[in-house]
Amino acid sequence: MHAYQKHQLVKCKECSFVFMKRIPTRTDLIDFYQNDYSRTEFFSSITITRYNELLDNFEKYRKTNKILDVGAGNGFFLEIAKARGWDVYGTELTEQAVGVCSSKGISMKQGCLDEINFEEESFDVITSFEVIEHINNPKTIVAEMYRILRKGGKCYITTPNFNSLLRYRLKENYDVIEYPNHLGYFTKKTLNKLFSEEGFSIKHIKSTGISLTRIRTSKGSNQEYVSETSDDEMIRHRIERSKTLRYGKKFANWWLNLFGVGDSLKGTFLK
């Protein structure tokens, strides 16, 4: 990891997992997420469609009717799940984020998942969108996910892909690499290893997407990463309106997944 020394990234010789050598304290993290971390208020209509498609897939796992989102943010995903009749639960690190979600009727717990002590095997589905890369101790968190997920339940995780084309292109300027925001940097291989070692069976791990906004922000643009006017959002709307572009997107994602070089990892794991 010589090229990334300025970011204090290190790589495990045994499993190839890349992570920050510098470890923030709990106080550091709470201070960062309360004062320096920006949570978007923009909730795209396309994201709503994608969430509903995801929840359609979750229907066959609905037994206890309980779904948990680890790192629920502003609660957008759980709002949609609640409207579909799920009993919705979430976790967040800061009091501010917990308050935002609670105001939407979401049952919230403050703190890291392994501190909360949910009842064993109590959830049908556990999700976590772009969160696991923020965690100091992902192995402990995944072990807790396994404990509280019922047998036959499903876990769905998304996280940035360290093997993405953009990281190879932008190298140390790739602004996904950021302390203390992102502490762990996963690939298909290391995400697979993490979940399989904690007892999960791997249904699939997909690698999709390329972000034009991320290219701009990595080169110094102040464009908001998630906003109505971002390059990515504008392109998403163009693709949604064009059958030809939708086929093009499917082919691009097939290629990116084949070679494992898309921007995002989307993992589905079963207990």
Secondary structure in CASP SS format (residue, H / E / C, confidence):
PFRMAT SS
TARGET T0000
AUTHOR 0000-0000-0000
METHOD secondary structure of the structure
MODEL  1
M C 1.00
H H 1.00
A H 1.00
Y H 1.00
Q H 1.00
K H 1.00
H H 1.00
Q C 1.00
L E 1.00
V E 1.00
K E 1.00
C C 1.00
K C 1.00
E C 1.00
C C 1.00
S C 1.00
F C 1.00
V E 1.00
F E 1.00
M E 1.00
K C 1.00
R C 1.00
I C 1.00
P C 1.00
T C 1.00
R H 1.00
T H 1.00
D H 1.00
L H 1.00
I H 1.00
D H 1.00
F H 1.00
Y H 1.00
Q H 1.00
N H 1.00
D C 1.00
Y C 1.00
S C 1.00
R C 1.00
T C 1.00
E C 1.00
F C 1.00
F C 1.00
S C 1.00
S H 1.00
I H 1.00
T H 1.00
I H 1.00
T H 1.00
R H 1.00
Y H 1.00
N H 1.00
E H 1.00
L H 1.00
L H 1.00
D H 1.00
N H 1.00
F H 1.00
E H 1.00
K H 1.00
Y H 1.00
R C 1.00
K C 1.00
T C 1.00
N C 1.00
K E 1.00
I E 1.00
L E 1.00
D E 1.00
V E 1.00
G C 1.00
A C 1.00
G C 1.00
N C 1.00
G C 1.00
F H 1.00
F H 1.00
L H 1.00
E H 1.00
I H 1.00
A H 1.00
K H 1.00
A H 1.00
R C 1.00
G C 1.00
W C 1.00
D E 1.00
V E 1.00
Y E 1.00
G E 1.00
T E 1.00
E E 1.00
L C 1.00
T C 1.00
E H 1.00
Q H 1.00
A H 1.00
V H 1.00
G H 1.00
V H 1.00
C H 1.00
S H 1.00
S C 1.00
K C 1.00
G C 1.00
I C 1.00
S E 1.00
M E 1.00
K E 1.00
Q E 1.00
G C 1.00
C C 1.00
L H 1.00
D H 1.00
E H 1.00
I H 1.00
N C 1.00
F C 1.00
E C 1.00
E C 1.00
E C 1.00
S C 1.00
F E 1.00
D E 1.00
V E 1.00
I E 1.00
T E 1.00
S E 1.00
F E 1.00
E C 1.00
V C 1.00
I H 1.00
E H 1.00
H H 1.00
I C 1.00
N C 1.00
N C 1.00
P H 1.00
K H 1.00
T H 1.00
I H 1.00
V H 1.00
A H 1.00
E H 1.00
M H 1.00
Y H 1.00
R H 1.00
I H 1.00
L E 1.00
R E 1.00
K E 1.00
G E 1.00
G E 1.00
K E 1.00
C E 1.00
Y E 1.00
I E 1.00
T E 1.00
T E 1.00
P E 1.00
N E 1.00
F C 1.00
N C 1.00
S C 1.00
L H 1.00
L H 1.00
R H 1.00
Y H 1.00
R H 1.00
L H 1.00
K H 1.00
E H 1.00
N H 1.00
Y C 1.00
D C 1.00
V C 1.00
I C 1.00
E C 1.00
Y C 1.00
P C 1.00
N C 1.00
H C 1.00
L C 1.00
G E 1.00
Y E 1.00
F E 1.00
T C 1.00
K H 1.00
K H 1.00
T H 1.00
L H 1.00
N H 1.00
K H 1.00
L H 1.00
F H 1.00
S H 1.00
E H 1.00
E C 1.00
G C 1.00
F C 1.00
S E 1.00
I E 1.00
K E 1.00
H E 1.00
I E 1.00
K E 1.00
S E 1.00
T E 1.00
G C 1.00
I C 1.00
S C 1.00
L H 1.00
T H 1.00
R H 1.00
I H 1.00
R H 1.00
T H 1.00
S H 1.00
K C 1.00
G C 1.00
S C 1.00
N C 1.00
Q C 1.00
E C 1.00
Y C 1.00
V C 1.00
S C 1.00
E C 1.00
T C 1.00
S C 1.00
D H 1.00
D H 1.00
E H 1.00
M H 1.00
I H 1.00
R H 1.00
H H 1.00
R H 1.00
I H 1.00
E H 1.00
R H 1.00
S C 1.00
K H 1.00
T H 1.00
L H 1.00
R H 1.00
Y H 1.00
G H 1.00
K H 1.00
K H 1.00
F H 1.00
A H 1.00
N H 1.00
W H 1.00
W H 1.00
L H 1.00
N H 1.00
L H 1.00
F H 1.00
G C 1.00
V C 1.00
G C 1.00
D C 1.00
S E 1.00
L E 1.00
K E 1.00
G E 1.00
T E 1.00
F E 1.00
L E 1.00
K C 1.00
END
